[in-house]
């Protein structure tokens, strides 16, 4: 019974693999250089939420992958808890901060979902300006390009089988592609 713990070829934790893909995407330098997202704790947090929320939403769309959607949200929460402790938040204060993290996740997820359902980008650019840029976007074209990137992210997720996402793989769009002016 204990010997499986010592196997060399243990299967990878698919949710951690998927979360790793999302985190790597959110940390791409193009977001901080070209999209002018603040390279701060809040900026990184909001950019991570911009990526985690659509993936969780995609997984929740199908009955078979809903547990994976919940597991991804749980993995995000575990990561946030670990990060809070790492930056020196006391054990007593972590639950209060985690409540804010949960509220931020659900608030942004609802705002982005409603904005993405709209025909035009007005609601989406407003939500991005409010959340990613704390209400002070660097320029309207930057926010519009981030909105285009987010739409391409959601479209890319919609084209991928939810089972593949739940299996730990995700093909996320190149954020630099949304910076190119359409011909």
N, C-alpha and C positions, 0 to 999 in steps of 0.2 A: 504494500500500500504506500509506503514512503518512497519507494524507488522511482515512481514517475516524476517526483520532484527533481530528481537528479539527471533526468534524460537530457542529452545535449540538444536534441531537436524538438524542444517544446514548441507548440504552435504559438505564433505571436498573438498578443492581445490586440484584436482587430480594432477595438474602440480607441485604444491608445495610439495605434498606427494612424487611424483616421484623424484623431485630434492632433497628432504630430504634423500631418499634412496641412491641416487648417492653420496651426500656429506658424508653420514655416511660411505659408502664404501671407499671413497677416504681418509677418516680420520683414517682408521683402522691402529693400531700401527704396524702391520706386515710390512707395506710398508716402514716405517721409520726405523724399527729395522732390518728386514731381507733383504729388498731390498735396503737398504742404501739410500733412498730418503732423501734429506736434509729437516729437520723439520724447514723450513723457509717459509717466505711468498711466495717466488718463487717456492720452492719445493712443497708446498701445492697447489699452483695455477696450476702448471704443472700436478700434479697428478689428480686434479679435471678435467682439460681439457682431460686427458687420459680417463676419465670415461664419461664425458658429450658428447664429440664428437661422440663416437660410438652410444650412445642412440639417439642423435639428428639424426644421419645418418639413424638409423633403422626406426625411425618414419617418416622420409622423403621418405622412399622407397614406401610407400603406399599412394595413393591419400587421402584416408579417414583420415589418421593420420598426414598428413602434417601440419595442423594447430596446432596440439599438439607439433610437432617438433619445429615449430616457437615459440610457447608459452614457451617451455622448454629453448630454446636459450634466449628468452626475460627474463625469470626468472633468468637464469645464469647472464645475463647482469645487472639486477636489484641488484642481490646479490653482484656482483663485484663493482657496483657503491656505494652500501651501505658500503662495506668493505673499499673502498678507502676513503670515508668520515670518517669512524670510525678511521682509522689510521692517520687522520689529513691532508689529501690532501685537499687543499682549493677548494671552489666551482668553482673558475675560472680555476683551473688546472684539475678538474675531467674530462671534455670532452676530453682533450688531452690524459689522461691516458686511458679513455674508448676506444679511437680510437686504442690504442696499444693493449688493451684487445681483441677487435674485430679482429685485424690483427693476434694476437697470436692464437686465436681460429681457424680462417679460415686457417692459415698457417699450424698449427699442424693437423687439421682435414684432409687437403689435403695430407700432408706427411704421416699420419697414414693410410689413405685410400689407397694410392698408395702402401705403403709398405705391407699392409695386402693382397693386390691383388697379390703380388709376390709369387712365389712358395717357395722360401727359405726365411730365416729370416734375410738375410744380410741387406736389406733396413730398415726393422723394427728395428733391433738392432742399426743401425746407427741413425735412427730418435729418438729412445728412449735415446741413449747416448747423442745426441745433445740437446734434449729438457728436459729430466728429470734430467740428470746429468751435464748439461751445458758443454758438451764435455769432461768431465773428469769422466768417470764411475769408480766405485770402483774396479770392476773385470768383466771380460767378461762373466763369468757364471751367475752373478747377472743380467746383462742386458739380457742374453739369457732367464733367468727364467721370467723376466718381460715381455719379448716378448711372452713367452708361456702363461703367465697370460692374456695378452692382446688378444691373439688369442682365449683363452677360454672365455673371456668376450664377444667378437664378436660372437662366436659360440652360447653362451648361449642366447644372444639377438636375434639371428636368429631363435632360437627354440621357442621363445615366440611370441604369437600373438601381432602384433603392437597395436591392440586395447586394450589389457591388459596393455601394457606399457602406452598408452595414458590415461588409466583409473587410473593410479597412482601406479601400482604394477610392480615390477621388481624382478626377481630372478637373483642375480649376483653371480658369482663363488667365491669360497673361495680362496683368494690369497695365503694362506698357501699351498694349494694343488699343485701349480706350483713350490714350493720349494722342493718337494719330487723328488728325482732322479727316473727316469723311471726304471722299473725292466727289 
